[in-house]
Amino acid sequence: MDPRIKICCLRGSSLQTRSCGKTTNTSSTCSTKHENLHVNVKPLQLTASGSSHLSSRSPVHKKQRDLSARSTSANVVTTFDDDKGVSSSVVEEKIGVLLLNLGGPETLDDVQPFLFNLFADPPSNCATLGKEPFICMFYQDIIRLPRLFRFLQRPLAKLISTFRAPKSKEGYASIGGGSPLRKITDEQANALKIALEKKNLNANIYVGMRYWYPFTEEAIDQIKKDNITKLVVLPLYPQYSISTSGSSIRVLQNIVKEDSYFSGLPISIIESWYQRDGYVKSMADLIEKELSAFSNPEEVMIFFSAHGVPLTYVEDAGDPYRDQMEDCIALIMGELRSRGILNSHTLAYQSRVGPVQWLKPYTDEVLVELGQKGVKSLLAVPVSFVSEHIETLEEIDMEYKELALESGIQNWGRVPALGCTSTFISDLADAVVEALPSASALGTRKPDDTDSDMDLMHYLTKMFFGSILAFILLLSPRLISAFQNTML
């Protein structure tokens, strides 16, 4: 029987929450509490395909960088130098945990090459977590180049990233000059290692970013160097989407196809974990705490804001993201009601770009409507983000707050991202422990008709007009100038 990819959707429980800090500048180590849990893990088969493109990145993306930032207390691996690996010992089994995230520019100089990585990625791999990936997805949804003209993708990526960089730099400058995502993810990795040790599991924790350092491919290379014998893959996205978790998992799949070590390595992939008791209760704890800061907590509307995806991803490609998000909100509100918190709530999707339809309702439109309806107190909850980054610090805290106040909402609050909240980290550790028994060698499968994200005529039409648009953009200075004004 051919080996198959194991995907685990796990559910657990947690204790009371204690956050190690809501801002991105925190550097404290997170303490964790835990209880032993035993649940049935039901593996599913992943149906996704894709490719890795580390080797095709431009020299600026391949240059040597100081990746030696690691937690000395927990020996968390986020460096990939040959001379700096996890100290090895003779053991029967070496457990590894790979944390997957989007990545982000750490300095303003990183913005343009980061954008290039986004736009140079194949259409099926473009992630959607963050304002720039949203633009990336819009661009690739419009300009879907056929293989014959795929060589134009990198020049177009260079063109668009160059035009987009000045505007993007303004956003990153407003939150301190770069994304804090790398730092926070390293802190989460450190906290997870400590939590696992408290559960009597010693594991090497690796961080792999999709579009910036340390790249997923680099983390995978380090895993191989460390001779890990069993691996748990944990995307830091609570809900699964083909454009976030799926994109990073496709990188892993492609490597497995070509590497004998990984093809035989037992791997368990935790596909989504929004339904876990620990996550739900941790979110409810944060919401309850922020509600108490209002003078009249019972009058506050709870406003869940999630990152969006184009509607075609859900309706044509079968992305489960919307269903999982709605289920997630229902679970959190159910937990709040069990505590006697009966506030009204709503869900909206943020960060859309371009003329294509995205998941509705849109965050900016709902904020205006709520103000018109007389809502005076609002608590924003960034439900799809577990780390502070530009979407929470700039878009929600600045843009949406300003819009809400202008629309008549008088009292504004925002729930911090989970970060290193102790019960959240402890529950992730439980998820890792529960996933280990289901680990098995990754298999490959032949693509079938269900892999297509649109019907044949729709696909051919987009290829045709996409090719024409690509040539126009490259050959017409006047249109390039107009395109630049649109992007900026």
C-alpha positions in Angstrom: 0.0 0.0 0.0 1.4 3.4 -0.9 2.2 5.6 2.1 -0.1 8.6 2.5 0.2 12.0 4.1 -1.3 12.2 7.5 -3.3 15.2 8.4 -4.5 15.6 12.0 -7.4 17.7 13.1 -7.1 17.6 16.8 -9.1 18.8 19.8 -7.9 19.2 23.3 -8.5 21.2 26.5 -6.7 23.8 28.5 -6.4 25.6 31.8 -6.6 29.3 32.6 -4.8 31.7 30.3 -1.9 33.9 31.1 -0.4 36.0 28.4 3.3 36.8 28.3 2.5 40.1 26.6 0.3 41.6 23.9 2.9 43.8 22.2 5.5 42.8 19.7 8.4 44.1 21.8 8.0 41.5 24.5 11.1 39.3 25.0 10.0 37.4 28.1 9.9 33.6 28.1 6.5 32.2 28.3 5.5 29.9 31.1 3.1 27.1 30.4 0.6 25.0 32.3 -0.7 21.7 31.1 -2.7 18.6 31.7 -2.2 15.2 30.0 -4.8 14.5 27.4 -5.7 11.4 25.4 -7.8 11.8 22.4 -8.3 9.8 19.2 -6.4 11.2 16.2 -8.0 10.6 12.9 -5.6 11.1 10.0 -6.9 12.3 6.7 -5.3 12.4 3.3 -4.0 15.7 1.9 -4.9 16.5 -1.7 -2.6 19.2 -2.8 0.3 19.6 -5.1 2.9 22.2 -5.8 6.5 23.0 -6.1 9.5 24.5 -4.3 11.2 27.5 -5.8 14.1 28.3 -3.4 16.6 27.5 -6.1 15.1 30.0 -8.5 15.2 33.0 -6.1 17.3 35.9 -7.2 20.8 36.4 -5.7 19.5 39.1 -3.3 17.3 36.4 -1.7 20.1 33.8 -1.6 22.7 36.1 0.0 24.2 35.0 3.3 22.3 36.5 6.3 22.8 36.3 10.0 20.3 33.6 10.9 21.9 32.8 14.2 19.1 34.2 16.3 18.0 31.3 18.5 16.9 30.8 22.1 19.8 29.6 24.1 17.6 28.4 26.9 15.5 26.1 24.7 17.8 25.5 21.8 15.2 26.5 19.3 16.6 26.1 15.7 16.0 29.1 13.5 19.5 29.1 12.1 20.7 27.1 9.2 24.5 27.5 9.2 26.5 24.2 8.8 28.4 25.0 12.0 25.3 25.8 14.1 23.0 22.9 14.6 21.2 21.3 17.5 23.7 19.5 19.7 23.2 15.9 19.0 23.1 12.9 21.4 22.7 9.2 20.8 19.0 8.5 21.2 16.7 6.1 19.5 14.3 8.7 18.3 14.8 12.4 17.5 11.6 14.4 17.4 11.3 17.5 15.3 8.5 20.1 15.2 8.3 22.4 12.1 6.4 25.6 12.7 5.1 27.2 9.4 4.3 30.9 9.0 4.2 33.5 6.3 7.2 35.6 7.1 7.7 39.3 6.7 10.3 42.0 6.0 12.3 42.7 9.1 13.6 46.1 7.9 12.5 48.6 5.3 15.3 47.4 3.0 13.7 44.0 3.1 10.3 45.2 1.8 11.0 45.1 -2.0 12.7 41.6 -2.1 10.0 40.3 0.2 7.3 41.5 -2.2 9.3 40.0 -5.1 9.1 36.6 -3.4 5.3 37.0 -3.1 4.7 38.0 -6.7 7.2 35.5 -8.2 5.5 32.6 -6.5 3.3 30.4 -8.8 -0.4 31.3 -8.7 -1.4 28.2 -6.8 1.1 28.9 -4.1 0.4 32.5 -3.3 -0.4 32.9 0.4 -3.0 35.3 1.7 -2.0 36.2 5.2 -1.2 39.9 5.0 -2.0 42.9 2.9 0.9 42.2 0.4 -0.1 38.6 -0.1 -3.6 39.8 -0.8 -2.3 42.0 -3.6 -0.1 39.0 -4.7 -3.2 36.8 -5.0 -5.1 39.5 -6.9 -2.3 39.9 -9.4 -1.9 36.2 -9.9 -5.7 35.7 -10.2 -5.7 38.2 -13.0 -2.4 37.4 -14.7 -2.4 33.6 -14.7 0.4 32.9 -17.2 0.3 29.7 -19.2 3.5 27.6 -19.1 4.6 28.9 -22.4 4.9 32.4 -21.0 5.8 31.5 -17.4 9.2 33.1 -18.0 7.5 36.5 -17.7 6.4 35.9 -14.1 9.7 36.9 -12.6 10.0 40.1 -14.7 6.4 41.0 -13.7 7.2 40.2 -10.1 10.1 42.6 -10.3 7.9 45.3 -11.9 5.1 45.1 -9.4 7.3 44.7 -6.3 9.3 47.8 -7.3 6.1 49.8 -7.8 4.5 48.5 -4.6 7.5 48.9 -2.3 7.2 52.6 -1.5 3.6 52.3 -0.3 4.3 49.1 1.6 7.3 50.8 3.3 5.0 53.4 4.6 2.9 50.8 6.3 5.9 49.0 7.8 7.5 52.3 8.9 4.3 53.1 10.9 4.7 49.9 13.0 8.4 50.4 13.8 10.2 49.8 10.5 9.5 46.1 9.9 7.4 43.1 10.7 7.7 41.6 14.2 6.5 38.2 12.9 10.0 36.5 12.9 10.7 37.6 16.5 7.3 36.5 17.8 7.4 33.2 16.0 10.8 32.5 17.5 9.4 33.3 21.0 6.5 30.9 20.3 8.9 28.2 19.2 10.9 28.7 22.4 7.8 28.5 24.5 6.6 25.4 22.7 9.9 23.6 23.4 9.6 24.4 27.1 6.0 23.2 27.1 6.9 20.0 25.4 9.7 19.4 27.9 7.2 19.7 30.7 5.2 17.0 29.0 8.3 14.8 29.0 9.0 15.3 25.3 12.3 16.6 24.1 12.0 18.0 20.6 13.9 20.2 18.2 11.7 23.2 17.1 12.2 24.6 13.6 10.8 27.7 12.1 10.0 27.8 8.4 8.7 31.0 6.7 7.0 30.9 3.3 8.3 34.2 1.9 11.1 35.4 4.0 14.0 34.2 6.2 14.3 31.5 7.5 12.6 30.0 4.5 10.7 26.7 4.8 13.2 25.1 2.5 16.0 26.1 4.9 14.3 24.6 7.9 13.7 21.4 6.0 17.4 21.3 5.1 18.3 21.7 8.8 15.9 18.9 9.8 17.7 16.6 7.4 21.1 17.6 8.8 19.9 16.9 12.4 18.8 13.4 11.4 15.3 13.9 12.8 13.5 10.5 12.9 9.9 11.7 13.3 8.5 15.1 12.4 5.3 17.0 13.3 4.4 19.9 11.0 2.4 22.6 12.7 1.2 25.6 10.5 0.6 28.6 12.7 -2.8 29.2 11.0 -5.7 28.1 13.2 -7.9 27.6 10.1 -6.8 25.7 7.0 -6.7 27.4 3.6 -5.2 26.2 0.4 -3.4 29.5 0.2 -1.8 29.5 3.7 -1.2 26.1 5.2 -1.7 24.5 1.9 0.9 26.6 0.2 3.6 25.7 2.8 2.6 22.0 2.8 3.0 21.9 -1.0 6.6 23.0 -0.6 7.2 20.0 1.7 5.4 17.7 -0.7 7.6 18.7 -3.6 10.8 18.1 -1.5 9.5 14.7 -0.4 9.1 13.7 -4.0 12.8 14.2 -4.7 14.5 13.4 -1.4 14.8 9.8 -0.2 15.3 10.9 3.4 12.0 12.7 3.6 10.2 10.2 1.6 10.9 7.7 4.4 10.6 10.1 7.3 7.4 9.6 9.5 5.6 12.9 9.3 2.3 14.1 10.8 0.8 17.4 9.6 -1.7 19.2 11.9 -3.9 20.7 9.2 -6.0 22.9 11.4 -6.5 23.4 15.2 -9.1 26.1 15.6 -11.5 23.5 17.0 -9.2 22.6 20.0 -10.5 23.5 23.4 -7.2 25.1 24.3 -7.4 27.6 21.4 -11.1 28.3 21.9 -10.7 28.9 25.7 -7.6 31.0 25.2 -9.5 33.3 22.7 -12.4 33.5 25.1 -10.1 34.4 27.9 -8.6 37.3 25.9 -12.0 38.6 24.8 -13.4 38.4 28.4 -10.4 40.4 29.7 -10.7 43.1 27.1 -14.5 43.4 27.6 -13.9 44.2 31.2 -12.0 47.3 30.2 -15.2 48.9 28.9 -17.4 51.0 31.2 -20.4 49.0 30.0 -19.1 45.6 28.9 -22.5 44.2 28.2 -23.1 46.8 25.5 -20.0 46.0 23.5 -20.3 44.3 20.1 -17.7 41.7 19.5 -16.3 42.2 16.0 -14.3 39.3 14.6 -12.1 40.3 11.7 -10.5 37.6 9.7 -8.2 37.7 6.6 -10.1 37.1 3.4 -9.6 35.0 0.3 -11.0 35.5 -3.2 -14.5 34.0 -3.4 -13.4 31.6 -6.2 -11.0 29.9 -3.8 -14.0 28.8 -1.8 -16.6 28.3 -4.5 -14.4 26.8 -7.3 -11.5 25.3 -5.5 -13.3 24.0 -2.5 -11.2 25.8 0.1 -12.7 24.9 3.6 -11.5 28.2 5.1 -14.9 30.0 5.3 -16.7 27.0 6.8 -13.9 26.6 9.4 -13.9 30.3 10.2 -17.7 30.3 10.9 -17.3 27.1 12.9 -14.5 28.7 14.9 -16.6 31.8 15.7 -19.5 29.6 16.8 -17.1 27.7 19.2 -15.7 30.9 20.7 -19.1 32.5 21.2 -20.4 29.2 22.7 -17.5 29.3 25.2 -18.3 32.9 26.1 -22.0 32.1 26.6 -21.1 29.3 28.9 -19.4 32.0 31.1 -22.5 34.2 31.0 -21.2 36.6 28.4 -24.1 37.2 26.0 -22.7 40.1 23.8 -23.8 40.4 20.2 -21.1 39.6 17.6 -20.4 39.7 13.9 -17.7 38.4 11.5 -16.1 40.2 8.6 -13.2 39.7 6.3 -10.4 42.3 5.8 -7.7 43.3 3.4 -9.4 42.7 0.1 -7.8 44.3 -3.0 -8.8 44.7 -6.7 -12.1 44.3 -8.5 -12.5 40.5 -7.9 -15.0 39.4 -5.3 -13.6 38.2 -1.9 -15.3 36.6 1.1 -18.0 38.9 2.4 -18.9 40.9 4.4 -16.0 43.2 4.2 -14.5 44.7 7.4 -14.4 48.3 6.3 -18.0 48.2 5.0 -19.3 46.5 8.2 -17.7 49.1 10.4 -19.5 51.9 8.6 -22.8 50.0 8.7 -22.4 49.4 12.5 -21.8 53.1 13.1 -24.9 54.0 11.1 -26.9 51.5 13.1 -25.9 53.2 16.4 -23.3 50.8 17.7 -21.2 52.8 20.2 -18.8 50.3 21.6 -16.8 47.7 19.6 -14.2 45.1 20.5 -12.1 44.0 17.4 -10.9 40.4 17.5 -8.2 39.4 15.0 -9.4 35.8 14.9 -7.1 34.4 12.1 -3.9 35.8 13.5 -1.8 34.3 16.3 1.0 36.9 16.1 1.0 40.6 15.9 2.0 41.9 12.5 1.1 44.5 9.9 -2.5 43.3 9.6 -3.2 43.9 13.3 -0.8 46.7 14.1 -1.4 48.9 11.1 -4.6 47.8 9.4 -6.8 47.1 12.4 -5.2 49.4 15.0 -4.8 52.4 12.7 -6.9 52.2 9.6 -10.0 50.4 10.9 -9.9 52.2 14.3 -9.9 55.5 12.5 -12.7 54.4 10.2 -14.8 53.1 13.1 -14.5 56.4 15.1 -15.3 58.4 12.0 -18.4 56.2 11.5 -19.8 57.0 14.9 -18.4 54.3 17.1 -17.2 56.0 20.3 -15.5 53.2 22.2 -12.9 51.0 20.5 -11.0 48.1 21.9 -8.9 45.4 20.3 -8.0 41.9 21.6 -4.3 41.1 21.3 -3.1 38.2 19.2 -2.5 35.0 21.2 1.3 35.3 21.0 2.8 33.3 23.9 -0.4 33.0 25.9 0.5 30.1 28.2 -2.7 28.0 27.7 -2.4 28.5 24.0 1.2 27.3 23.9 0.4 24.4 26.2 -2.4 23.3 24.0 -0.2 23.5 20.9 2.2 21.2 22.8 -0.7 18.8 23.5 -1.5 18.9 19.8 2.1 17.9 18.9 2.1 15.0 21.4 -1.3 13.7 20.1 -0.1 13.9 16.5 3.0 11.8 17.0 1.3 8.4 16.9 -0.2 9.1 13.5 3.1 10.1 11.8 3.9 8.0 8.7 6.0 8.4 5.6 4.7 10.9 3.2 3.5 9.6 -0.1 2.9 11.1 -3.5 -0.1 10.8 -5.6 -1.0 11.5 -9.2 -3.0 14.7 -9.8 -6.6 14.1 -10.8 -9.4 16.1 -12.1 -10.4 17.4 -8.7 -7.2 19.3 -8.4 -8.2 22.0 -10.9 -9.4 25.2 -9.2 -11.6 26.3 -12.1 -13.3 24.8 -15.1 -11.3 24.4 -18.4 -12.9 27.2 -20.3 -12.5 29.6 -17.4 -8.8 28.6 -17.1 -8.1 29.0 -20.8 -9.8 32.3 -20.9 -7.7 33.7 -18.0 -4.5 32.3 -19.6 -5.3 34.0 -22.9 -6.1 37.5 -21.4 -3.4 37.1 -18.8 -0.8 36.6 -21.5 -2.0 39.6 -23.4 -2.0 41.8 -20.3 1.5 40.5 -19.4 3.0 41.6 -22.7 1.2 45.0 -22.6 2.5 45.7 -19.1 6.1 44.8 -20.2 6.1 46.6 -23.6 4.0 49.8 -23.0 5.6 52.5 -20.9 2.4 54.5 -20.8 0.4 51.6 -19.5 3.2 50.7 -17.0 2.9 54.2 -15.6 -0.8 53.9 -15.3 -0.4 50.5 -13.7 2.1 52.0 -11.2 -0.4 54.7 -10.2 -3.0 52.0 -9.6 -0.7 49.9 -7.4 0.4 52.9 -5.4 
